[in-house]
C-alpha cells in the first residue's frame, strides 16, 4: 500500500542590517521539526485499509484475509478442532468467472500437523449455490488443481475434505499442476512445518482478471484431451482459466514479520511433470515483493496489519532470510495437489 505523507518545512529568513555595512546579513534558517513517523492523528496501530469488523464474518479481520471486494462472495469454511471452532480457510468467489479470486489460511503449531491422508471427497461448496460440480471438470483437458492444497490442511479429516470443494479448485494444466506448481506448495508446507515460525499466513489464487485467451495446450491430460480455452478465457464448461497463479506469504516469529510473493505463469512447457517435479531452485526466479504482487493482481494483501508494519514488509523481500530447501521426504509426488 502506498500512502502520501504530508510534512511542512518552514524556513524563517531574518534580515538584519549590519552596523556600518550596507550589505544585508542573513541569519541561518531555523531547523524544521523532524517529520513525524505518522501523520497527525495517527499512531503505529493506524490502519486505513483494513476490512471492517463484521459479526457475521468473524474472521474477516484476520491478518491473512485480503481487502474484500464486495462485488464477490466471501466465504469462511470452519471446522471444530480440539473443542473449538477455527477457520480452516476463507475464499472470495467471483460468480461470473466461476472461480475463486483467492483462498487464504494460516499454519500454526496445530494446523501444520499431518494427521490424516487426502480424502478425495470431491463436493460442491455448500455455501455457494452456483458452485461447480464434477461435470464442470469432465473431459476438458485440465487437472482439478487445488488452490488451498490437500496437504495444506491435513491436521483434521473435515479440514481436508473441505479442500475438495469445487470452489477451491482451478483448471490447471497437468504438467503445471503436478510438475511445477506443486514445488511451490511443498516449499510453503516445509516453511510451515519447520518450527522456524510461530505462524505462516498464506493467500493463494489465480488471476481472474488475466485469463488464458484462445489457448490450446501442447500436452494431453489424463482424459486424453489437450487443454483449451475460448476467446473469453473459459474452459469448455465455462470455468475461468488463469494466466498466472500467485502466493502471498507472511511469516511471523514473535513480533517480527517477513513477507514474500510468488507469481507463476500458467504453462505446460516448463519441462516437468508429476514424475519429474521442478527443483526448489526454480522458485526464487518467480519471487517478488508483496507491493509488486499487489500491482500485478489488483489485490490488497495483509490489509489488516497496522499500516506502518504493512508498508515495511510489503515494500521488498529479502531472499537470504528464507530457506529454499525442500527435504526429500516432502518431495513425494502426489497428483492433483
Buried (B, 14 or more C-beta within 10 A) or exposed (E): BEEEEEEEEEEEEEEEEEEEEEEEEEEEEEEEEEEEEBEEEBEEEEBEBBBEEEEEBEBBBBBBBBBBBEEBBBBBBBBEBEEEEBBBBBBBBBEEBBBBBBBBBBBBEEBBEEEBEBBEEBBBBEBBEEBBEEEBBEEBBBBBBBBBBBBBBBBBBBBBBBBBBBBBBBBBBBBBBBBBBBBBBBBBBBBBBBEEBBBBBBBBBBBBBBBBEEBEBEBEBEBEBBBBBBEEBBBBBEBBBBBBBBBBBBBBEEEEBBBBBBBBBBBBEBEBBBEEBBEBEBBEEBBBBBBBBBEBBEBBBBBBBBBBBBBEBBBEBEEEEBEBEBEEEBBEEBBBB
